């Protein structure tokens, strides 16, 4: 039942500014981590593994979802999930050539990214004032 002026209504509380800031920060973090990793690989004989690349991608999205959860006022976990899924879709669009939606590995990676982003949104919501 709705209260006066529909303050307790069943609306979806998504803050577009928080989502945009989280998404942009996730992309900037991914870019910076990529530049650092490329510099390390270029100037040394060390090779990056797939596990390290996945961990760095999760770290970048985690940072963006923490900011989204920190900047919003309600449902921080949902803001984190939206930022994580949006960042993953952009990465999939850039990384996969044909149709990424049909492979089990893609859906598994999306589920992992969603869980990491939800955790980041929750952490950000805990630190918000």
C-alpha positions, 0 to 999 in steps of 0.5 A: 500500500502506498503512503502519502505522495507515493514515497513507499511505492513499488518504483524501481529506484535506479539513479542514472547518475550513479550508474553512469559514474560507476560505468565510466569508472569501471571502463577507466579502471579497465583501461588503466589496468590494461595499459599497466599490464601491456607495459609490463608484458612489453618490457619484460619476458613475462606473459599474462595468463587468462586467469590474471586477465579475468581477475583484472577485469573483475577488479575493474568492474568491482571498482565501478560497482562500488562507486555506483553503490556508494553514490546511490541512495537505495538498492546499492546491490542493484546498481552494482549489478546493472553496472557490472552487466553493462560493463560486461556487455561492452567487453563482450561486444568488443572481445567476441566477434560473432554471437557471444550469447550462445555459449555456455562459457559466456553465460558462466562469465556473465554470472560470475561478473554479476556476482562480483558486481553485486558484491561491489554494489553492496560494499559501496552501499555500506560505505555510503553516507 
